[in-house]
Amino acid sequence: MKTKIFRIQGKFMMGDTLKPFTKELKGIDEQDIKEKIYSEFGSKHHIIRNKIKIEEIVEISEDEIQDPLIKSLLRE
């Protein structure tokens, strides 16, 4: 299966405050991306899944990528 690039926007609960986030990730589909977001926030920030609200997942083109790490992965 071919991977696509997605931009994910949402909020997560950090203490008593909702913090916004925007991430760009490679994945197969939206369900794959959701799982990656939950895993990343859980492992890096110790945030449980019900404290993460994903508001939007949009497939983006190579021209729209802003994350330098994702851009470099596409060149390989």
C-alpha positions in Angstrom: 0.0 0.0 0.0 1.2 3.5 -0.8 1.7 5.9 2.1 0.2 9.4 2.0 1.0 12.5 4.0 -1.6 13.8 6.4 -1.9 17.0 8.5 -3.6 16.4 11.8 -5.0 19.2 14.0 -6.5 18.9 17.4 -6.1 19.6 21.1 -4.8 17.6 24.1 -5.3 18.1 27.8 -2.0 19.1 29.6 -2.8 19.6 33.2 -5.9 21.8 33.3 -5.3 23.4 29.9 -6.3 22.3 26.4 -3.2 22.7 24.2 -3.6 22.9 20.4 -1.4 20.8 18.1 -0.7 20.4 14.4 1.4 17.5 13.1 2.3 16.0 9.7 2.7 12.3 9.5 3.0 9.6 6.8 0.4 6.9 6.9 -1.8 4.5 4.9 -5.2 5.9 5.9 -6.9 8.1 8.6 -7.2 5.2 11.0 -3.5 4.5 10.8 -2.8 8.2 11.5 -5.1 8.3 14.5 -3.3 5.3 16.0 0.1 7.0 15.4 -1.1 10.2 17.1 -2.4 8.3 20.2 0.8 6.3 20.4 3.1 9.3 20.0 1.3 11.4 22.6 1.0 8.5 25.0 4.7 7.6 24.8 6.2 11.1 24.7 3.8 13.0 26.9 2.1 10.2 28.9 -1.3 11.4 27.8 -4.1 8.9 27.7 -6.3 8.6 24.6 -9.4 10.2 26.0 -7.4 13.4 26.7 -6.6 13.8 23.0 -9.2 15.4 20.7 -8.4 15.0 17.0 -10.4 17.7 15.2 -9.2 17.3 11.6 -7.2 14.9 9.5 -6.5 16.1 5.9 -4.4 14.5 3.2 -1.9 17.0 1.9 0.3 17.2 -1.2 4.1 17.3 -1.2 3.9 21.0 -1.9 1.9 21.7 1.2 4.4 19.9 3.6 5.9 22.2 6.2 7.7 19.7 8.5 11.3 19.4 7.4 11.6 15.8 8.6 8.6 14.7 6.5 10.1 16.5 3.5 13.4 14.7 3.9 11.7 11.3 4.2 10.1 11.9 0.8 13.5 12.5 -0.9 14.8 9.1 0.1 
